Amino acid sequence: MGRKGSPRSPQAEGGSRAASPPSSSPPSPLWVLPEELLLLICSYLDAQALGRLGQVCRRLRFLSSRDLLWRRIARGCLNSGFTQLGTDLLMPWMELDREYLYLSQAENIQAYRLCPDGTGLQRHPQAIFSGHREDVCRFVLVNSHIVSGGGDGNIVLHKIHSSYSFKFSAHEQEVNCVDFQGGLIVSGSRDRTAKVWSLSAGRVGQCLHTVQTEDRVWSIAISPLLSSFVTGTACCGHTSPLRIWDLESGQLLTCLGTDFHRGAGVLDVFYETPSLLLSCGYDTYIRYWDIRTSTRKCVQEWEEPHDSALYCIRSDKNHMIASGSSYYGVVRLWDKRQTRCLQSFHLSSPTSSPVYCLRFSTTHLYAALASALHVLDFTAP
């Protein structure tokens, strides 16, 4: 005789209890917390824990993928410790005057006094300009004013020799680029718009025009005549990534070039004169435009010999051009009268870093990489 099994529950036998619908579980108290508190809790997790958290459910995957959480981890992976001329920079931008070099580091802009003997910078900043909640993307220094655009979508205005500062919300996404001339600010953003802002008395921070560029804006510059401005975009659509707009009306004036390939985004633009313009970007070319002669084709172009994207350019407004490449901190010097590179410097070997920004003085060239600031002394034998 076989052994009797243990009695089974009515649900297992298909009784009346099994036919009743299961009761819904109460909502997790986790979602009662405000998003700011959830992000604060997640900020204590490392990369592995964040990855595992994102596998739990859709809501946690969305929460754990926020840039705010991963930016701290990315900084730790990219940079560590002190460098020869400063600490961790992380996609820096800089401006230069006679006495100071202004360098963006995360959400701050720091002013370093130039050494009198031209050997570099003093170790500690003389002033710190803050106001952004996220990293400074780009800034300009004009007439003792600093105007910066940040990853928080804000624009911040500082007066260098006073404590005055003014911040206003400018774009829905990162402010990738700004310029400031003649009491007007122009800004370009990842939100596919460029905007013109007033700085006149009683109208500070007022938007005068919003230009729908239909593409992410990576670079922007106001013409020296203060009549127009140029935008450099990501070139993900069917229009030229280089377009010139009327500063007073916000209307499109002209497009530069017709032979850009898709993805040939323009990362930097530089006016030498009201009619002469330099541009560079992802398609590895430096282009020299003379708006007086033709807007369809540039008058000169130089190709980066190692097929690297060009992050920045600068000119002495005479014959020399400097370019910064996307790999191994390569800075190249070009002579407009020649077709090939005049001289090159590899600043970040063996590790790789783009050259994010270049600036000239009469005797030095400054190059900002991901974790170091390099100085090239033209007076050295």
N, C-alpha and C positions, 0 to 999 in steps of 0.2 A: 504494500500500500504506500503510495507516495505521500510525502509530507505536505501538510496543508500550508498554503502560503499565507502570509499576513494579510489581514483585511485591507481592502483598497478604499480610498476615499471616494465619495460620491462623484467628484469631478473626474476621477479616473474612470469611473464606470459610466460616465456619460449622463449623470443625473441632472436634476433640475438646476443645480448650482452652476454646472458647466455651461448651461445655455445663457446665463446672465452675462451682460457685457462687462468686460474688465473695467475697473475704476481707473480714471486717468490720474497719473501721478501729479502732485502739486508742482508748480514751477520752482525752478532752483532759486534759492535766495541770492545766488551770485548775480543774477540779472537785475536785482533791485538796486545794486550799487551803481553810482554814477560812473560814467565812462572814465573820468579823470582818475577816480580811485582804482578802477580796474587796470588802467595803464600804469599807475604807480606800483601796484602789486606785481604786474608783469615785468616791470623794469628791474626787479631783483633776480630774474631768471637769466641763465646763460643761453647760448645759441642752441644747444642740444635740448634744453628744457622747453624753449620757445617752439622749436620744431615739433616736439611731441605734443605740446599743448594744441598746436594747430591741427592735429589729427583727430581731436576729440569730436568736434562738430563744426558746422559751418560758421556759427557765430564766433567761436573761439579761433577758428582759422582766420577770419577777418580781423579780429582783435590782435592776434599775435603777429600779423603781417604788417602792422603799422610801421611807417618809416621811423617814427619817434623811438620805437623800441630797438630797431636794428642799427640806427645811426651810432649809438654808443658802442655797440659791438664792432661795427665797421671801423670806427676810430681805433679801437684796440688792435685790430688786425693790421691796419695800414701803417700805423705810427707807433713808436715807442721811444721814450727817453729824450734827452737833449741832443741837439745837433750843433754844428759849428756856429751858426749865427741865428739862434733862436730855438724855440721848442716846437712841438707838433703844430703843423700849419693846416693841413687838410684842405685841399682845393683853395689856396689863398689867392687874394688879389692885392694889388699894392698901387700906391701913388707916391710921387717924389716931389719934394721942393728943395730949396737950397740947404736947409738945415736938418730936415727930418725925412725919414722914410715911413710911410703909413702902410701897415700890413694887416690884413684881415686874418684873424685866427678864431675859428668857430663863430660865435655870435658877436664877437668884439672886434674893434679896429684899434690897433695899438700904434703909437707914435714912437719910433726909435730915432734918437739923435745920431746923425752921421759923425763918425770920428774925424777930428780935424785933419789928421794925417792921411785920410782917404783909405784906411785899411779895412774899414767895415762899419759896423754899427755898435753902439753901446749895448751892453748885455741886457739891461732892464729898460722897459718902456718908460718914457717921460709922461705919457698921458694915455688913457684908455677911454674909448668912446663906445658906449653900449646903448642898448635899446631894443635889439631884436631878440625874439624868443628862440629862433633857430639860426642856422649858419648864415653869415653874410655871403651873398652870391657875388655881387660886384659893387663897387663904389667909385665915386669920382671926387676929386679935390679941385675946387674952383673958388678963387677969391676968398680964401680963408673959410670956406664952407665945405663940409663933407656931406655928400648925399649918398646914401646906401640903400640897396635893395636886398631883401632877405628871403630865406626859405619860408618864413611865416607869412609872406604876401604883403608885408609892410614896407614902406619907405620911411627912412629916418633922416632928418636934417640936423646937423651939428654945426655950431660956430666954434672954430678952433680955439679962439682966445677968450672964450666965455663959457659959462655953464649952460647956455641956451641950447635946447634941443626940441625938436618937434617930430612927432610920429603920426602917421596916418595909414589907414588900410587902403591898399592900392589895387591888389589883384586877388583873385580867388585861389591862385596857386603861386608857386615860387616867382619872385621877381628876379629874372635871370640877368637883367642888364639895365643900367640907368645912364643918363647923361644930364648935364646941367649947364645951361648957358643963358645969359640974358634974362634972368628971372623966370625961366621956364625949366621944368624937369620933363624928360621923356623917359618912359619905362617900357620894358618888354617882358613878357611872362610866358610861362608854360601853358597858361590858359588860352593861348592863341590870340592875344590882344596886345596892342601897343597903346599907351595912353600919354596924353599931354597934360601937365599939371601946372597950376599957377603958384608962384611964390610972392606975388605982389601983396602989398599991405591990405589986410581985410579979406584976402582970398587965398591964403596959404593952404595948400592941400586940396584946392578945388580942381576937379577934373574938367578940363576944357574940351577935350576930344577923346573918343575911344575908337581906335582903328581895329577893325576885324581883319586880322592877317590870315586867318584860316590855317595857321601853322604855328608851331611853337617858336617863340622869338628867342634867339640865342645872343644877339648882339645888336647894339643901337648906337647912333652917334648923331649929334646935331651939326649941321653945316656951319662953318665959320661965319657965314653971312647971316645966320640966325633966321633963315627963311624956310628951311626944310630940314628933314632928318631922314636918315637911312636905317632900314631894319635888315638884319640878317636872320633868316629863319631856317628851319630844319630841312626844308626841301622834300617834304613828304607828299606834296600835292603836285599840281600841274602848272604852277606858276613859278616864276623866278624867285630864288631865295633872297635876292637883293632888290629891294624896292625903295624908292624915294617918295616921301610924303610931304605935302605942304604943311608947315608948322602952324599956320594961322587957321586953316580950314580943316585940316586932317584928311584932305583928299589925296588920292594917289596921283603923283606927277609922272613917274616913269618907272620902268623895270630895267635892270641892268643885266645884260647877257641873255642868251637864248639856248646855250648848249650845256646847261647843268644837268647832270645825271640825277636820278632819284636818290635821295639820301645824301646829296652833296651839301649838307648844311653849312652855313657860314657862321663860324665861331667868333670871329673878331673883325672889326672894321676900324679904319683909321683915316681921318681926313688930313691930308697934307696942306691943301689949299681948298678954297670953295669949289674948285672943279676937279681936283685930283684926289683920288680915293684908293686906298689899299684894302684888300679883303683876303681872308684865308679860311680854311675849314676842313671838312672831312674828306674832300676829294683830292687832298695833298698839294693843291696849287696855291701860290700867291698870285693874285691878279692886281694889276695896276690899271685903274680906270681914269679916262679923261672925258668927263661929261660933255665938254665942249665939242669934241670930235665925233663920238659915237656912244650910244648907250647899248648897242647890240653886241659889241665885242670890245674886250679890254685891249689896251694899247700894248701891254707887255704881260707876260706870265712866266713864272718860274716853278718848276716841279720839284717837290721834295724827293731827293734821290733814293731814299729807302722806303718810299711808298707809305709814309706815316701821315696820319692826320696832323694838321697844324692848328694848335690851340690858340696861338697869339702871334701878333706881329707888332713891330714898332719901327719907326723911321726917324732919321735925323733931319728929315725934310730936305735932304740934299741928295746924296748918292747912295747912302748906306741903308739897308733894311736888315732887321734882326727878326728871326722867326723861332718859335718854340714848338717842338714836336711832341707827339703823344707817347713816345717810347724812349726810355733810358735818358731822359733829361737832355735831349740833343738841342742845342742852340746853334743856329747857322747864321752866318753873316753873308749878305749878298750885296753886290755892287750892281746898280741898275744898268750900268754900261756893259755888263757881262751877262752871259746866259747861264753860267754855272755858279755853284756855291763858292764863295771866296774863302771861307774858313768855317770849321765846325768844332764844337766843344761837347764832349759827352760828360754830363755832370752827375749822373746818378748810377753809373755802372758800379757793381754788377746788378744791383736791384733796379727795377724799372719804375719810372715816374714820368708823367707828362710835365712839360713846362707850362704852367698855368698863366703866367704873367711875366712880361718883360718891361723894364723901364730904363731910359738913358739918363746919364748926366754928361757933362762935357768930358769927363775922364773915366767913367765907369758904366758898366752895364749890369743891371740887377735882374736875376732870374729866380722866380719863386717856383719851387717844386713841392711835392706833397709833404715832405718832412724836412726841408732845408731851404735856406735862402743863400744863393751863390752870388758872388761879386766878381766880375771880370774887370781887371784893371788895365786900361789901354795905355797907361803911362809906363807900365813895367817893361823893362828891356827884354 
